[in-house]
Amino acid sequence: MNNSVSNTARLLWAALRALLVLTLVTGVIYPLAVTGVAQALFNNKANGSEVKADGKVVGSSLIGQQGYSLDYFQPRPANGLGTNSGNTQYKLILSGATNLSADSKVLVKQVEDAKAAVVKNNSTADYKVKPSQVPADAVTSSGSGLDPDISPAYAELQVHRVAERNHLSVSQVEKLVKDHTDGRTLGFIGEPTVNVLELNIALKSLVTKS
């Protein structure tokens, strides 16, 4: 009986020591080490890829924003799973697609309406947009609904409107788009993109200086 109690106590003490050691290693030392390395080597990414303007954080380069006036470049449509009326910058409260099929009448109507709006909004006195010029990302939301980027084609389509509304030359705005166009990863992965938030910050800075 005494041996049984002694063995049980010994096993419990061994288990408790293992629990304490593993808690210390996996719950304290490892997280601190990973956090330290991330902060030291990848500080911006570890802190949410924050984008700053005038010394203030205005968003993340990883999350698209909605609600820009037509003075600025427009992002992709945001037709995700839900909206958050309490947040005026990030309207989507959930990340996700519409889950509408390609032959959905609702989706077809959304695309047709979006294309008509893109044509209307981006046509100026000296530049008329044709429906055939509208790229797919101008009228469809991304799989997450939070895509921060647009294609160079969609950015270029908006150049004349942005230039006219901000009293800038077309060449000035075209240079902004070119300077903020990121190429394919490693030169062959993915497609070139333009980050809308960063482009609009640069646009605002240019307008202020003009």
N, C-alpha and C positions, 0 to 999 in steps of 0.2 A: 504493500500500500504506500509506504513511504517512498519507495523507489519510483512508483508511478507518479506520485505528486511531484517528486524532484525532477523527473524527466519532463513532465508537462511544463513545469516552471521554467526549466532550461530552454525548452523549445519556444515558449512564449517570449522569453527574454531575447533569444536569437532573432525571432521574428520582429520584435520591437526595434532592435538595433538595425536590422535590415531596412525596416520602414523609415527610420530616422535618417539613415545614410542615403537612401534613395530619394527621400524628400529633399534633403539638402542638395544632392547632386542635380536631380532633374527639376526640382522646384525653385532652386535659388541660384546655384552656381552656373548651370547651363543657360537659363534665361538671361542672367546678367552678362555672361560671356557673349551670347548672340547679340544682345542689345548693344553692348560695347563695340563689337566689331561693326555692326550696322551703322551706329552713330559715327564711328571713326572713318569708315570707308565709303558709306553710302548715305550720308547724312540727309540729303534732300529726299531721296526715295524712302528712307526709313520714317520720315516725318510726313509722308503723304504727298510728296511731289508738289509742294506748295508753290503757287505763283504769286509774286508780290508786285504791287504798283504803288508808287509814292510811299514806300516803306511799310505798306500794309498788305496783309494776305488777302487776296481777292478771289482765290479759288485754287483748284488743283488742276494740273495739266492732264490728269487722268480722267476727269469727270466733266462732261459737257454742261454748259449753262444755257438756259433759255431766257427769253424776255428782252433780247437786244432790240433796240429801235432800228429802223431801216437805215439809220446813219452808219450802222456798223455791219460787219459781215455776219451772216446768219448761219447757225449750226444746222445739223440734220434735224428733221422732225423728231419729236419725242412722243411716240405713241406706245409707251410701255404699259405696265400692268396697273399703274395707279398714279394719282397725283396728290401732292401735299400742298394744300392751299395756304398753309402757315409759313411756307418757305418760298419766297419770291424768286430766288436765284436757282435753286435746284428743285424744279417742280416735281420730278419723279421721286416718289418715296420708295419704290421698289424697282429693282433691276430686273428686266425681262422684256421679251418681245411680245407682240400682240397675239401671236399664235394663230393669226388668220391665214388661211390657205391661199395659194396663188390665184385661185378662181373665186375667192370670196368677193361678193358684191360690195361689202363694206370696205375691204381693202382697195378694190378697184376704184371706188368712189373717192377714197382718201387720196390715192395717187393722182387721180384726175384733177381733184381740187387743188392739191399741192402744186401740180405742174402749172395749172392756170395762174396760181398766185405767184409762182416763181417768174413766169413770163411777164406778168403785169408789173410786179415790183421791180424787176431788173431792167425793164425797157425804159430808155431815156429819150430825150429829144433827138439825139444823134446816134442812138444805138438801140436797135430793135432785136429782142431775143426771140428766137424761133423755138417752138416746142421740141424740135429735134435736137436742140442744143442742150436741153436740160439733162444733166447726168442723173443716174439712179439714186445717188446718195442725197440729192436735193429733194427727193419726194418720198423716200422711205426711211424708216427709223432703223437703227442698228439692232443686233440681237439683244444687246443689253439695254438699249434705250438711253444710254448715258455716254455715247461716243463723243469724245472731245474734238475729234478731227473731221475734216471734210477733204474731199479730193481736190487737187489743184484745179481741175476742170470746173468744179463748183465755185471755188474761190475766184477764178478768173471771170466766171460769168457775172459775178457781183461787182467787179472792178468799176465799171462805168457808173453804176448807181452810187457806190460809195464815194467815188471821185466827185460826182455832181453834187451830192448832198453836203459834202464837207469842203467844197470849193478848192479841191485839189486837182492837179493834172492827172490824167489817166496813167501817164508814165510813172508818176510818184507812187500811185497805188499798186501798179503792176510790180514795181520794185519791192514794195512791202511784201506782196504775196510771194515773190521769188525768194526773198531773204528768209521767209518763214516756212518754206517748203522743205520738208524732210524727205530724203530719198529712201529707197528700200533698205531694210536692215541687212547689213553685211553686203549690200549691193545687189542682192538677188531675192531676198525674202520679203513678201508682202508688196504693197504698192506705196508710191509717194503720198504723203499726207500733209495737211496744213492744220496746225492747232488753232482753233478759232479764238480761244481766250487770249493766247499770246499774241496773235495777229491783231486783235482788237485793242490790246494794250498799246502795241506799237503804233496803231492808227491814231489812238487818242493822243499819244505823245507827239506825233507828227502834226496833228491838227493844232495842238496847243502852241507849238513852235512857229506855225505858219502865220 
